[in-house]
Amino acid sequence: MRVLLFAIGLIVVLYTGASVLFTIVLPREPRGFGRLALVVNRGVRLVFVGLSRLAGTYERKDALLAPTAPVALVAQLAFWAACLIIGYGLMLEGTTHSLASALVQATGAVFTVGAIDLRGPANLAVDIAAGASWVIVVTLQIAYLPALYQAFNRRESLVAMLESRAGVPAWGPELLARHQLVGIIDTLPAFYAAWEEWSADLAESHVTYPVLLLFRSPDPWFSWLVGLLAVLDGAAMHLALDPSTASSQSRLCLRMGFTAFNRIAMALGWEVDPDPNPEGPINLTFEEFEQAVKMLEHVGFPMDRTAEAAWPDFRGWRVNYESVAYRLCERLTAPPAPWSGNRRYLRSGVVAPRRPPQRTPTVLANLRPAVVIPPTGRRRGSEPSPEPDYS
């Protein structure tokens, strides 16, 4: 029996060590041992989602969800500590002849770096191994945190720039409208190139370290998820409405963007269609698309096609990323931006981006339209805008 307990304890210790290495050290999609951390993260997220249901506004809900990632990191550490204590406790049972005394001794050995508990006889090899294991885990965790925060900072720097380019919360048609209103459509190729590179970095960092998905932006209405969705929608609309002038970089941005979405979804264990039917259905309706096209016509955005002619191409692009993006928005409780799906746990509806007042001469003053989609929820200090009529 004691030999069996020792063997089980050794397996637990080795499995825990493998989980630490696959989660912190090995830079690749979590599989096997590495998925233990995903289970811990999922449990912590569900607790905070439950707490956030008590909030009445999105800002308060975001404030309650903000500590999810730090708590998940602490929970990972606590989980590994508990596994090491149980594993080494089972290995020490043959020395102490009491499982309770063995667990106490294992706890002392782990947290006091190999100190021996006086309640039972010493087992120097196991006690020293327990202390050394915990030192290694803590050391790796300390080195792990800078990598996480560097990836977080790289992610948020480009997201913050969307405030002036795509509104808050970000929205694809608003991205194109603002570039037209201030006469900077020529900067879109470089913009798409930057987001292509950003998407590649996002896929690599968030697949390698899934806990980054739980880190929320400092501002409640900023979101990397909504931002990427807005950029992809803007690029897809640009290609669908004005293919003769849309840069090839918009295609590359779209490809890398929905590839990033799919890689993150697969890392979470979701089933993803790698080659969806371009004529397949999407949740966004043609009426919503047509209303956005009318807004772009109103601001003078150049386009070669009507909404009816552009819709098949736009749908063909969006079918590649819509379902995964909507599911991630729901799972991570992203801001309720237009064209980002429903949120079961939000009491407010869609909140449209607020466009700042025009500070330009009268040439552009008359081109400023109201927001296309009227918000059904409110942000603090804001009032809903009336629905415009572009017919």
C-alpha positions in Angstrom: 0.0 0.0 0.0 2.8 2.4 0.9 4.6 1.7 -2.3 1.4 2.4 -4.2 0.9 5.7 -2.4 4.5 6.6 -3.1 4.0 5.8 -6.8 0.8 7.9 -7.0 2.5 10.8 -5.2 5.4 10.6 -7.7 3.0 10.7 -10.6 1.2 13.7 -9.2 4.4 15.6 -8.7 5.7 14.8 -12.2 2.3 15.7 -13.7 2.4 19.0 -11.8 5.9 19.7 -13.0 4.9 19.0 -16.6 2.0 21.4 -16.2 4.2 24.2 -15.0 6.7 23.7 -17.8 4.0 23.5 -20.5 2.2 26.5 -19.2 5.2 28.8 -18.4 8.2 27.7 -20.3 7.1 25.9 -23.6 6.1 28.6 -26.1 3.3 26.8 -28.0 -0.4 26.1 -28.0 -1.4 24.4 -24.7 -2.0 20.6 -25.0 -2.1 17.8 -22.6 -0.4 18.9 -19.4 -0.7 22.6 -20.4 -4.5 22.4 -20.4 -4.6 22.2 -16.6 -4.0 25.9 -16.5 -7.0 26.5 -18.8 -9.2 24.6 -16.4 -8.1 26.8 -13.6 -8.6 29.9 -15.7 -12.1 28.8 -16.7 -13.1 28.2 -13.1 -11.9 31.7 -12.0 -13.6 33.3 -15.0 -16.9 31.7 -14.2 -16.8 33.0 -10.6 -16.2 36.5 -11.8 -18.8 36.3 -14.5 -21.3 35.2 -11.8 -20.3 38.2 -9.6 -20.5 40.6 -12.5 -24.2 39.7 -13.0 -24.9 41.9 -9.9 -23.7 45.0 -11.8 -26.3 47.2 -13.4 -24.1 49.0 -16.0 -21.4 47.8 -18.3 -18.8 50.0 -16.5 -19.5 48.4 -13.2 -19.5 44.9 -14.8 -16.1 45.7 -16.3 -14.8 46.8 -13.0 -15.9 43.6 -11.4 -14.3 41.5 -14.2 -11.0 43.5 -14.2 -9.3 41.4 -11.5 -10.1 38.1 -13.3 -6.6 37.7 -14.8 -4.5 38.5 -11.7 -6.7 36.2 -9.6 -6.3 33.5 -12.3 -2.5 33.8 -12.1 -2.6 33.4 -8.3 -5.1 30.5 -8.6 -2.6 28.8 -11.0 0.1 29.1 -8.4 -2.1 27.9 -5.6 -3.2 24.9 -7.7 0.4 23.9 -8.4 1.2 24.3 -4.7 -1.7 22.1 -3.7 -0.7 19.4 -6.2 2.9 19.4 -5.0 1.8 19.2 -1.3 -0.6 16.3 -2.1 2.0 14.5 -4.2 4.9 14.8 -1.7 2.5 14.1 1.1 1.6 10.7 -0.5 5.3 10.0 -0.9 6.0 10.8 2.7 3.2 8.7 4.1 5.5 5.7 4.2 7.9 7.6 6.5 5.4 9.3 8.8 2.9 6.3 8.9 0.1 8.9 8.9 -1.3 10.7 5.9 -2.2 13.8 7.9 1.3 14.1 9.4 2.7 13.5 5.9 0.6 16.4 4.4 1.7 18.7 7.2 5.3 17.7 6.7 5.0 18.2 2.9 3.5 21.6 3.5 6.4 22.7 5.7 8.9 21.3 3.2 7.3 23.1 0.3 6.8 26.5 1.8 9.9 26.6 4.1 12.2 25.3 1.3 12.9 21.8 2.6 12.5 22.4 6.4 11.6 19.1 8.2 8.4 18.9 10.3 9.1 17.5 13.8 5.9 15.5 13.9 7.5 12.7 12.0 10.8 11.2 11.0 12.8 13.0 8.3 12.9 11.8 4.7 15.7 14.1 3.5 15.4 13.3 -0.2 11.6 14.0 -0.4 11.8 17.0 1.8 14.6 18.6 -0.2 12.9 17.8 -3.5 9.7 19.4 -2.2 11.5 22.6 -1.3 13.4 22.7 -4.5 10.3 22.1 -6.6 8.5 25.1 -5.1 11.6 27.4 -5.5 11.7 26.5 -9.2 7.9 27.1 -9.7 8.1 30.5 -8.0 11.2 31.5 -10.0 9.6 30.5 -13.3 6.4 32.4 -12.3 8.5 35.6 -11.6 10.1 35.3 -15.0 6.7 34.6 -16.6 5.0 37.8 -15.5 7.2 40.3 -17.5 6.5 38.3 -20.7 2.8 38.5 -20.0 2.8 42.3 -19.4 5.0 43.0 -22.4 2.5 41.1 -24.6 -0.3 43.0 -22.9 1.4 46.4 -23.5 2.0 45.5 -27.2 -1.7 44.6 -27.6 -3.1 47.7 -25.9 -0.9 50.3 -27.6 -2.5 49.8 -31.0 -6.0 49.4 -29.5 -5.8 52.8 -27.9 -5.1 54.4 -31.3 -8.5 53.2 -32.5 -10.2 55.8 -30.4 -9.6 58.5 -33.0 -9.8 56.2 -36.0 -12.8 53.9 -35.3 -14.7 55.4 -32.3 -15.3 54.0 -28.8 -16.5 51.3 -28.9 -14.8 50.6 -32.2 -17.0 49.9 -35.3 -15.9 49.0 -38.8 -18.1 51.5 -40.8 -17.1 54.2 -38.4 -13.5 53.5 -39.2 -14.0 54.2 -42.9 -16.2 57.2 -42.3 -13.7 58.9 -40.0 -10.9 58.4 -42.5 -13.1 60.0 -45.2 -14.2 62.9 -43.1 -10.7 64.0 -42.3 -9.2 63.1 -45.7 -6.8 60.4 -44.7 -8.0 57.5 -46.7 -4.5 57.3 -48.2 -3.2 56.1 -44.7 -5.4 53.0 -44.7 -2.8 50.7 -46.4 -0.3 51.4 -43.7 -3.1 51.1 -41.1 -4.0 47.6 -42.4 -0.3 46.6 -42.5 0.1 47.6 -38.8 -3.0 45.5 -37.9 -1.8 42.6 -39.9 1.5 42.5 -37.9 -0.5 43.1 -34.7 -2.8 40.2 -35.4 0.2 37.9 -35.9 1.7 39.0 -32.6 -1.7 38.6 -30.9 -2.1 35.0 -32.2 1.3 34.0 -31.0 1.1 35.6 -27.6 -2.5 34.7 -26.7 -2.3 31.1 -27.9 1.0 30.6 -26.0 -0.3 32.3 -22.9 -4.2 31.9 -22.8 -4.4 33.8 -19.5 -3.9 37.0 -21.6 -7.4 36.6 -22.8 -8.6 37.5 -19.3 -6.7 40.7 -19.2 -9.1 43.6 -19.9 -8.2 47.0 -21.3 -7.6 49.8 -18.8 -10.6 51.7 -20.2 -13.9 49.8 -20.0 -14.9 50.8 -23.6 -11.6 49.8 -25.1 -11.2 46.2 -26.3 -8.7 44.3 -28.4 -11.5 42.0 -29.4 -13.9 44.6 -30.6 -11.0 46.6 -32.1 -9.9 43.7 -34.3 -13.5 42.9 -35.3 -13.9 46.6 -36.3 -10.7 46.6 -38.4 -11.7 43.4 -40.2 -15.2 44.8 -40.9 -13.7 48.0 -42.2 -11.3 46.1 -44.5 -14.1 43.8 -45.7 -16.4 46.8 -46.5 -13.6 48.6 -48.2 -12.9 45.6 -50.5 -16.6 44.9 -51.1 -17.6 48.5 -51.9 -14.5 49.8 -53.7 -12.4 46.9 -54.9 -10.6 49.0 -57.6 -9.0 51.3 -55.0 -8.8 49.1 -51.9 -5.2 48.2 -51.2 -4.0 44.6 -51.3 -2.9 45.1 -47.7 -6.5 45.0 -46.6 -6.7 41.4 -47.9 -3.6 40.5 -45.9 -5.0 42.1 -42.8 -8.2 40.2 -43.2 -6.5 36.9 -43.7 -4.2 37.4 -40.6 -7.1 38.7 -38.5 -9.4 35.8 -38.9 -6.5 33.4 -38.7 -5.7 34.9 -35.3 -9.4 34.5 -34.2 -9.3 30.8 -35.3 -6.0 30.0 -33.6 -7.3 31.4 -30.3 -10.5 29.5 -30.6 -8.7 26.2 -31.3 -6.4 26.9 -28.3 -9.6 27.1 -26.2 -10.7 23.7 -27.5 -13.5 25.1 -29.8 -14.3 23.5 -33.2 -13.5 25.9 -36.0 -14.5 25.5 -39.7 -11.2 26.2 -41.5 -13.0 26.7 -44.9 -16.5 28.1 -44.4 -18.8 28.5 -47.3 -18.5 32.1 -48.6 -22.2 32.0 -49.5 -23.2 30.7 -46.0 -25.4 32.7 -43.6 -24.1 35.2 -41.2 -25.8 36.9 -38.2 -25.4 40.4 -39.5 -28.4 41.3 -41.7 -28.3 42.9 -45.0 -30.5 45.8 -43.6 -27.8 46.6 -41.1 -25.1 46.5 -43.8 -27.2 48.7 -46.1 -27.7 51.3 -43.4 -24.0 51.5 -42.8 -23.4 51.9 -46.6 -25.9 54.8 -46.6 -23.9 56.4 -43.9 -20.7 56.0 -45.9 -22.4 57.5 -49.0 -23.5 60.5 -46.8 -19.9 61.3 -45.8 -18.7 60.9 -49.4 -16.7 57.6 -49.1 -15.7 56.5 -52.6 -17.4 53.3 -53.7 -17.9 51.5 -57.0 -20.8 49.3 -55.9 -24.2 49.6 -54.4 -25.0 47.8 -51.1 -26.8 45.0 -53.0 -23.8 44.4 -55.3 -21.2 44.6 -52.4 -23.2 42.4 -50.0 -22.1 39.0 -51.4 -18.4 39.9 -51.2 -18.8 41.4 -47.7 -20.6 38.3 -46.5 -18.0 36.1 -48.1 -15.3 37.8 -46.0 -17.3 38.0 -42.7 -18.3 34.4 -42.7 -14.6 33.6 -42.0 -14.5 35.3 -38.6 -18.0 36.3 -37.4 -19.0 33.2 -35.5 -15.7 33.0 -33.6 -15.6 36.7 -32.9 -19.1 36.7 -31.6 -18.4 33.8 -29.3 -15.3 35.4 -27.9 -17.2 38.7 -27.3 -19.8 36.7 -25.4 -17.2 34.7 -23.4 -15.0 37.7 -22.5 -17.9 40.1 -22.0 -16.5 42.6 -24.5 -18.1 46.1 -24.8 -21.5 45.9 -26.6 -20.4 47.5 -29.8 -22.4 47.5 -33.0 -21.9 44.3 -35.2 -20.3 42.4 -32.3 -23.2 40.0 -31.3 -25.3 39.7 -28.2 -24.2 39.5 -24.6 -26.4 37.3 -22.4 -25.2 38.8 -19.2 -25.6 42.5 -20.2 -28.7 44.4 -19.4 -28.0 47.2 -21.9 -28.1 46.8 -25.7 -25.8 48.0 -28.4 -23.9 51.2 -27.7 -22.9 53.1 -30.8 -19.5 55.0 -31.0 -19.6 58.7 -30.2 -18.1 60.9 -32.9 -16.4 64.1 -31.6 -17.8 67.4 -32.9 -16.3 68.6 -36.2 -13.6 71.3 -35.6 -13.0 71.8 -39.4 -14.1 74.7 -41.6 -17.5 74.7 -43.2 -16.3 72.5 -46.1 -16.6 69.4 -43.8 -19.0 70.8 -41.2 -22.0 69.8 -43.3 -20.7 66.3 -43.8 -20.9 65.2 -40.2 -23.6 62.6 -39.8 -25.2 61.3 -36.7 -24.4 57.8 -35.5 -26.0 55.1 -37.6 -27.1 52.7 -35.0 -29.0 54.2 -32.1 -27.6 52.9 -28.7 -30.0 51.0 -26.5 -27.6 51.1 -23.6 -25.9 54.1 -22.1 -22.4 55.1 -21.1 -21.8 57.2 -18.1 -22.3 60.8 -19.0 -23.7 60.2 -22.5 -27.1 60.3 -24.0 -28.4 58.2 -26.9 -28.2 59.9 -30.4 -31.3 60.0 -32.6 -31.4 57.6 -35.5 -30.6 59.5 -38.8 -32.5 59.0 -42.0 -30.3 58.6 -45.0 -33.0 57.5 -47.4 
